[in-house]
Amino acid sequence: MMMEQPLPEPILFHPLKHHLGFLKDFAAQSIAWPEPELLKAFKRIGGSQLDLYIGPLSPLQIAGEVILYLKQHQLHMPALYQSYLGPGGYRLCSLSDGSAWTLRWGVHAGRHVHLHPGRYSLHTLRVKANHLKTALAVAIASIKYNQPVTLPLLNQVRAGWLALPPVPGYTSEEGLGKVLDLVLNQV
């Protein structure tokens, strides 16, 4: 039931964790899902910090540009790509919008090019996973239950869906409030 955008091989990319446009589409399309399916999706986001791409390229465009880069540099084959990553296990690749992407080794068959938005890159924000999960959950709950986004609704989904403690409040200038604004509004 998970809404995944099919990306061409050899790309491995988790847009639910790393792509704002995908997150917004996910929120709108998943409102009819049963809660157990939503909870599985939230868990996939993880619990630490992550980099969120907020730029104009779709996941499919990102994958296409990375594949083109690999072909232009004769790195499309797994052995050549793995050798290119070197002892550090990663390299950076710049895309047409000026964003930088981290290329890593993907562990899934046929998906050896694992993409992450570059840390502190153009069009990328470093966010706490729990803030991202909270923003996504409250966006879904707001639509699903036809309620405005309020602190009580936010704390209800934090407790009921995410098993997170309540927050006393938030502001749009930092942290949770900033991520909420991104997910709930147009960028």
Buried (B, 14 or more C-beta within 10 A) or exposed (E): EEEEBEBEBBBBBBBBBBBBBBBBBBBEEBBEBEEEEBBEBBEEBBEEBBBBBBBEBBBBBBBBBBBEBBEEEEBBEBEEBEEEBEEEEEBEBBBEBEBBBBBBBBEEEEBBBBBBBBEEBBBBBEBBBBBBBBBBBBBBBBBBEEEEBEEEBBBBBBEEBBEBEEBEEBEEEEBBBBBBBBBBEEE
